[in-house]
Amino acid sequence: MGRVQEEGRGPVHGFRLSTVSSSRPTETGTTHELTGLDLAMKLHYLKVVYIYSAETASDLTVMNVKAPLFPVFDQISWITGRLRRHESGRPYIKCNDCGTRFVESHCDLTVDEWLRVPDRSVDESLVYHQPVGPEMAFSPLIYIQMTRFSCGGLALGLSWAHIMGDPLSLSHVFNLWARAYVGEKIHCPKTSELERVFQNPNSTGKEPESIKRVDPVGDLWVAPGNNKMTTFSFNLTVNEIKSHFPATGENEFEILSGIIWKCIAKARGESAPVTITVIKSDPNGLKPRAVRNSQMISSVHVDFSVAEASLEEIVKSIGETNDERFGIDETVDDVTDFIVYGTNLTFVDLSGVDFYEAKVMGKSPESVYCNVQGIGDGGVVVVMPGGVEEEERAVTVTLSDDEIEKVKCEMNKCGLITVLVVANGE
């Protein structure tokens, strides 16, 4: 019998917790060793929400959702394990089949009513999240929240410890669940140690600019931060990006990043960032896909005022990044804690991740939301597909409370978003 947990007020309520694990035991003594890049992500968590219509999901029961998880966890047993430490202090995952936490909840709204809000950051309330620790041996690495809307629609929200793998890995695992749901036999290849090593003959030996050492957190894996952060999101199309802000020969992610970087630089004034981090999917990623951290992490440093520079100059600099994964892998040791997201202002390109391939009853989700939990004060901008149509983009911006409205104002001035001013309750 699951435990019932009521939390606060709001349309989402009635939390009921249980556990789902593998259908067959993993061989005793099996462990999953973590790379330096994995450990650099230990204080970060991915939060993803898939929302399905009533027509698609009204007949899905709790057992319908849980059952396909068993074959997925059989293939990737270490994601249902628990963290331990070697004598050196270096964390590793013990593959002991302790399982993932499964959360049932209800929403008083219909799917249409929920999606009526253009700012999809409201989906954060559809993800049950707890950080790793302070008792690492009892902390699940994944939480899955199943929320039933009043119309019969369904949201599946995942909180995923980034130490296990990048957003492409999370999407891959959820797509495996969707395939298992329709009875397809699934297979997820194991990654060899050689495939988990990054090569960079041009490494300078210096500590990468894309990571930052933080005070030790011990066994409670929560990123330290000085500012309270706020998130907002908006949608637009590739054509809107390119037609309003033409930059010949550049892709839409770099154009969009350049526009937002310039807006943030104007809002921050003298403290405007001259160094940013860019995170993208590895263009040479493993095929077939495997679950791991392989995202390309680069830094961009400029010696000019971003607020005053032309968009073409900014976009050109974003295109001249250097892969820092090798340096990160070499720098991160057994016991030192780091952050990546928000070390600098960080732009994350998820536009090529196939979130909408997770089909139920042959239908794609109505909406997918993705963001990162546990970011530094530099802020994060996530760009991902905005729908089934390839031309749509969803942008999620997380910045400190004291600058968010200034940045929105700058985005409004340049035409990137429309800010509606409501006066006298009208």
C-alpha positions in Angstrom: 0.0 0.0 0.0 1.5 3.3 -1.0 1.9 6.2 1.4 -0.5 9.2 1.0 1.0 12.6 1.1 -1.0 15.9 0.9 1.0 19.0 -0.1 -0.2 22.6 0.2 -3.1 24.1 -1.8 -3.6 24.2 -5.6 -5.2 22.3 -8.4 -2.7 19.4 -8.0 -3.2 17.3 -4.9 -3.7 13.8 -3.4 -0.1 12.6 -3.6 0.3 8.8 -3.2 3.8 7.3 -3.3 4.9 3.8 -4.2 7.9 2.1 -5.7 8.6 0.5 -9.1 11.7 -1.6 -9.8 13.1 -4.2 -12.2 11.2 -7.4 -12.9 14.2 -9.6 -12.4 17.1 -9.2 -9.9 20.4 -7.8 -11.0 23.5 -9.9 -10.3 24.8 -9.4 -6.8 27.7 -7.0 -6.6 27.0 -5.2 -9.9 28.0 -1.5 -9.8 28.0 1.4 -12.2 31.1 3.6 -12.0 30.7 7.3 -12.7 32.9 9.4 -15.0 34.2 12.9 -14.2 31.5 14.4 -16.4 28.8 12.4 -14.5 30.1 13.8 -11.2 30.2 17.3 -12.6 26.4 16.9 -12.9 25.7 15.6 -9.4 24.0 18.7 -8.1 21.8 19.1 -11.2 18.4 17.4 -11.9 16.3 17.3 -15.0 12.6 17.9 -14.8 10.5 16.8 -17.8 6.7 16.7 -18.1 4.7 14.9 -20.8 1.0 15.9 -21.1 -1.5 13.6 -23.0 -5.0 14.4 -24.0 -8.1 12.7 -22.5 -8.7 11.0 -25.9 -5.2 9.5 -25.8 -4.8 8.6 -22.1 -8.2 8.3 -20.4 -8.0 4.5 -20.4 -4.5 4.3 -19.0 -4.5 3.0 -15.4 -1.7 3.1 -12.9 -0.8 -0.4 -13.8 -0.8 0.4 -17.5 1.9 3.1 -16.8 3.9 1.0 -14.3 4.0 -2.3 -16.2 6.2 -1.0 -19.2 8.7 0.3 -16.7 9.7 -3.2 -15.7 11.3 -4.2 -19.0 13.0 -0.7 -19.2 14.5 -1.1 -15.8 15.6 -4.7 -16.7 17.7 -3.2 -19.5 19.1 -0.3 -17.5 19.1 -1.6 -13.9 21.6 0.9 -12.5 19.1 3.8 -12.9 17.0 2.1 -10.2 20.0 1.6 -7.9 21.3 3.7 -5.1 24.4 5.8 -4.6 27.3 4.7 -2.4 30.9 6.0 -1.9 34.2 4.2 -2.3 36.8 4.6 0.4 38.2 7.5 -1.5 34.9 9.3 -1.3 34.1 8.9 -5.0 30.4 8.1 -5.5 29.2 5.1 -7.5 25.8 3.5 -8.1 25.1 0.1 -6.5 22.8 -1.8 -8.7 20.6 -3.2 -6.0 17.2 -2.8 -7.7 15.8 -0.5 -5.0 13.6 1.1 -7.7 12.2 4.5 -8.6 9.6 6.4 -6.7 6.2 6.5 -8.4 3.8 9.3 -7.4 0.1 9.4 -8.1 -1.8 12.7 -8.0 -4.9 14.5 -9.3 -5.5 17.8 -11.0 -8.8 19.7 -10.7 -8.4 21.2 -14.2 -8.9 19.7 -17.7 -5.9 19.4 -20.0 -7.3 22.3 -22.1 -7.6 24.5 -19.1 -4.1 23.6 -17.9 -2.5 24.3 -21.3 -4.3 27.6 -21.7 -1.6 29.2 -19.7 1.1 30.2 -22.3 3.9 30.1 -19.7 4.6 26.4 -19.4 6.8 26.8 -16.3 3.5 25.9 -14.4 4.3 22.3 -15.3 6.9 22.4 -12.6 4.1 21.5 -10.2 3.6 18.2 -12.1 7.1 16.9 -11.1 7.6 15.4 -7.7 11.2 16.2 -6.8 13.5 15.3 -3.9 17.3 15.8 -4.1 19.7 13.0 -3.4 20.5 12.7 0.4 21.1 13.2 3.1 20.8 9.4 3.4 22.2 8.5 -0.1 21.6 4.8 0.4 17.8 5.5 0.4 17.5 8.2 -2.2 15.9 7.3 -5.5 17.5 8.7 -8.6 14.2 9.0 -10.5 10.8 10.2 -9.4 7.8 9.6 -11.8 4.6 11.6 -11.1 1.4 10.5 -12.8 -1.2 13.2 -12.6 -4.8 12.6 -13.8 -6.7 15.6 -15.0 -10.4 16.0 -14.4 -11.1 15.3 -18.1 -9.2 12.0 -18.1 -6.0 13.4 -19.6 -2.7 12.5 -18.1 0.6 14.1 -17.2 3.8 12.1 -16.6 6.4 14.2 -14.9 10.0 12.9 -14.3 12.6 14.2 -11.9 15.9 12.6 -13.1 19.3 12.9 -11.3 21.5 14.3 -14.0 24.4 12.2 -12.7 22.9 9.3 -14.6 22.6 10.9 -18.0 21.8 13.9 -20.2 18.4 15.0 -21.5 18.9 12.9 -24.6 19.2 9.9 -22.2 16.1 10.8 -20.3 14.1 11.1 -23.6 15.5 7.8 -24.8 14.4 6.0 -21.6 10.9 7.5 -21.8 10.6 6.6 -25.4 11.6 3.0 -24.5 8.7 3.1 -22.0 6.3 4.2 -24.8 7.6 1.4 -27.0 7.3 -1.2 -24.2 3.7 0.0 -23.6 2.6 -1.2 -27.0 4.3 -4.5 -26.6 7.5 -3.9 -28.5 10.6 -5.8 -27.4 13.1 -3.2 -26.3 16.9 -3.2 -26.0 19.3 -0.6 -24.6 23.0 -1.3 -25.2 25.5 -1.1 -22.5 28.2 1.5 -22.9 31.8 0.4 -22.8 34.4 2.2 -20.7 36.1 3.3 -24.0 32.9 4.9 -25.3 32.6 6.9 -22.1 36.0 8.5 -22.5 36.2 11.9 -24.3 39.2 12.7 -26.4 40.5 16.3 -26.9 44.0 16.6 -28.2 43.8 20.4 -28.0 43.2 20.5 -24.3 45.1 23.4 -22.6 45.2 21.7 -19.2 43.5 24.7 -17.6 40.3 24.3 -15.6 37.4 24.6 -18.0 35.4 27.9 -17.8 32.1 26.0 -17.9 32.4 24.5 -14.4 32.7 26.1 -11.0 33.9 24.7 -7.7 31.4 25.1 -4.9 31.6 24.5 -1.2 31.3 20.8 -0.2 27.7 19.7 0.1 28.4 16.4 1.8 25.6 13.8 1.3 22.8 16.3 0.6 23.1 17.1 -3.1 21.7 20.5 -3.3 23.5 23.2 -5.3 24.3 26.3 -3.3 23.0 29.6 -4.6 23.0 33.2 -3.4 19.9 34.3 -5.4 16.3 33.1 -5.5 15.6 32.1 -9.1 12.5 32.5 -11.2 11.4 30.6 -14.4 9.3 31.7 -17.3 8.7 30.2 -20.8 7.4 31.2 -24.2 7.0 29.7 -27.6 7.9 30.9 -31.1 8.7 29.5 -34.5 11.9 29.1 -36.4 10.5 31.5 -39.0 9.8 34.1 -36.4 13.4 33.9 -35.2 14.9 34.2 -38.6 12.5 36.7 -40.1 12.7 39.2 -37.2 16.5 38.7 -36.6 18.2 37.6 -39.8 21.7 36.4 -39.5 22.8 34.8 -42.7 24.2 31.3 -42.5 23.6 30.7 -38.8 21.2 28.3 -37.2 18.2 29.4 -35.1 19.6 28.3 -31.8 22.6 30.5 -32.1 20.5 33.4 -33.3 18.1 33.0 -30.4 20.9 32.6 -27.9 22.5 35.8 -29.3 19.3 37.8 -28.9 18.7 36.6 -25.4 22.3 37.1 -24.4 22.1 40.7 -25.6 18.8 41.3 -23.7 20.3 39.9 -20.5 23.5 42.0 -21.0 21.4 45.2 -21.3 19.4 44.3 -18.2 22.5 43.5 -16.1 24.4 46.6 -17.2 28.0 46.7 -15.9 27.7 43.2 -14.6 26.8 41.9 -18.1 28.2 38.4 -18.8 31.2 38.2 -21.3 31.4 34.4 -20.8 28.6 32.0 -21.4 28.3 28.2 -21.5 26.7 26.4 -24.4 25.4 22.8 -24.0 24.3 20.7 -27.0 23.7 17.1 -27.8 26.8 15.3 -29.0 26.7 15.4 -32.8 28.8 12.2 -32.8 26.6 10.5 -30.1 26.3 6.8 -29.8 24.0 4.9 -32.1 22.0 3.0 -31.0 21.6 5.4 -28.1 22.9 4.6 -24.6 22.1 6.2 -21.3 25.1 8.4 -20.3 26.2 12.0 -20.0 27.6 12.8 -23.4 26.3 16.3 -24.0 28.8 18.7 -25.5 29.7 21.5 -23.1 31.5 24.6 -24.4 32.3 28.1 -23.2 32.3 31.3 -25.1 34.3 34.3 -24.0 34.2 37.7 -25.7 36.2 40.9 -25.3 33.5 43.3 -26.3 30.3 44.8 -24.8 27.5 42.3 -25.7 24.9 45.0 -24.9 26.4 47.3 -27.6 27.5 44.7 -30.1 25.7 43.8 -33.3 23.7 40.5 -33.3 25.9 39.2 -36.1 29.0 39.7 -34.0 27.5 38.0 -31.0 26.1 35.0 -33.1 29.5 34.6 -34.7 31.2 34.3 -31.3 28.6 31.7 -30.2 29.5 29.5 -33.2 33.2 29.5 -32.2 33.0 27.3 -29.1 35.5 24.6 -27.9 34.4 21.3 -26.5 35.4 21.2 -22.8 34.2 17.7 -21.9 37.7 16.3 -21.8 38.8 19.0 -19.4 35.8 18.5 -17.2 36.3 14.8 -17.1 39.9 15.3 -16.1 39.3 18.1 -13.5 36.4 16.6 -11.5 37.8 14.4 -8.7 36.5 12.1 -6.1 35.3 14.6 -3.5 35.2 18.1 -4.9 31.8 19.5 -5.8 31.0 21.5 -9.0 28.2 23.0 -10.9 27.8 23.4 -14.6 24.4 24.9 -15.3 24.4 28.5 -14.2 28.2 28.7 -13.6 27.9 31.2 -16.4 24.8 32.3 -18.2 24.1 28.9 -19.8 22.3 28.1 -23.1 21.0 24.6 -23.6 20.1 23.3 -27.1 17.6 20.5 -26.9 15.9 21.3 -30.2 17.1 18.0 -31.7 15.8 15.8 -28.8 12.9 13.7 -29.9 10.6 14.3 -26.9 7.5 14.0 -29.0 8.3 10.5 -30.1 6.9 9.2 -26.8 3.5 8.2 -28.3 0.6 6.7 -26.4 -2.2 5.0 -28.5 -0.3 6.3 -31.5 -0.6 9.9 -30.4 2.2 12.3 -29.4 2.0 14.4 -26.2 0.0 17.6 -26.4 2.9 19.3 -24.6 6.4 18.6 -23.3 8.2 20.7 -20.8 11.9 20.4 -19.8 14.1 22.4 -17.3 17.0 22.0 -14.9 16.8 22.0 -11.1 19.8 23.2 -9.1 21.4 25.9 -11.2 23.9 28.6 -10.4 23.3 32.3 -10.2 24.3 32.8 -13.9 21.0 31.5 -15.1 19.9 29.0 -17.7 18.1 29.3 -21.1 16.7 26.0 -22.4 15.6 25.7 -26.1 13.6 22.6 -27.1 10.9 21.5 -29.6 7.6 23.5 -29.0 5.4 20.8 -30.4 5.1 18.0 -33.0 5.8 20.5 -35.8 9.5 20.8 -36.4 9.3 24.6 -36.8 8.1 25.3 -33.2 10.5 26.1 -30.3 9.8 26.4 -26.6 12.2 28.6 -24.6 12.5 28.3 -20.8 14.4 31.1 -19.0 15.6 30.8 -15.4 17.2 33.9 -13.9 17.4 35.6 -10.5 14.3 37.2 -9.1 15.8 40.7 -9.1 16.5 40.7 -12.9 13.7 38.7 -14.4 11.4 41.6 -15.1 14.2 43.7 -16.6 15.0 40.9 -19.0 11.4 40.5 -20.0 11.3 44.2 -20.7 14.3 44.0 -23.0 12.9 40.9 -24.8 9.7 42.9 -25.3 11.5 45.9 -26.7 13.3 43.8 -29.3 10.1 41.9 -30.2 11.1 38.5 -28.9 8.1 38.3 -26.5 5.0 40.3 -25.9 4.4 41.5 -22.4 0.8 42.2 -21.7 0.3 45.0 -19.2 -2.9 44.5 -17.2 -4.3 47.7 -15.7 -7.2 48.1 -13.2 -8.0 44.4 -13.4 -8.8 44.6 -17.1 
